[in-house]
Amino acid sequence: MSLDEFDKLKPKFDPEEMKKIVELLQEWASVHPKRNEPVLIEMGRTWTPQEIYIEVAEKTELGVEILNFLFVQGRRSEEQPSACVKRAVEAHFS
């Protein structure tokens, strides 16, 4: 998928869906066994689960890009973005 195609898919954020995603990320960050260790390398630095949660909750540049990715993935799989996050969180702990 080209960047232009990706940009066209960028959704308008549904406030209720965003709330679910933030709650799921908070849960994930709070119980992650390595919550203080990097799990993502992006924008020239590393990010811990807690930092990822904060970025999304505060809708920073990185947080918005993560949300964009989640909403596009939800659209591709024809489900709510929070369902993608929930499945990933559950898979991580099973």
N, C-alpha and C positions, 0 to 999 in steps of 0.2 A: 504494500500500500504506500502510495506516495504521500509526502507531507501535505500536499494540497488536498488529497482525498481525506486524509486524517482530519485536517482542519474543517472540512465540510461536515464531518461526523460529530464535531464537538457539540455536546448537548447543552441545553440550558439546564442548570442544576435544579432539581426538584428539592425543595427545602426538607421535606420529610425523608426523602431518600438519603440526602446528605447527612441528616441527623443520625440515621441508622448506620451509615458508613463510619462516621466519626466515633459512635459508640462501640462499634465492632473493632475499630483500630485501637481505641483506648483499652478495650479488653485484651486484645492481642498484645499490646505493648506492656500492659501491667503484669501479665503472666508469662511472658516470653522468657525462657530460661537464660537467654543471653541478651536481656533487654538493654544492657549497657555496652554491648559490643556491636560493631558495624554489621549491618545486613544489606546495605545498599550503597553503591558507589555511583554518585551522580553529581554533575556540576562541579567536578574537581574536588570533591570531598566525600567522606563516608558519613552514613546516617544510621543511627541506632533505631530500634523500634519506637522508643519514646520520642525521639526527634521527628520521626516520620509522622507519628500521631499528631504532634504539635503543629507541624507544617500544614497538615491537612485541616486540622481544627481552626487554625488561624488564617487559612486560605492564602498562604504565601505563594510566591511564584512556583516553587516546587510542589506545594500542596495542591494547587490548582491543576498542575500538570498530572499529578497522580490521580486526582479526581477525573480529569478528562480521560485518562487511560481507562479507569474503572468503568466510566459511563460508556465508552466506546466498546469495551469488552462485554459489558452487559447487553448492549444493543446487538452485538455480533452473535451472542449466545441466546438472544431473545429471552432474557431474564433481567430482573432488577439488578443493578450494580451491587447492592448490598448482599444479594445471594452469592455473587462471585466472591466477595470478601468473606462472607460467612463460611463458604465451602473451603476457602484457602486457610482460614483460621482453624477450622475443624480438622482439616487434613494435617496441619502442622502439629496438632496435639494428639493425633490418633496413633 
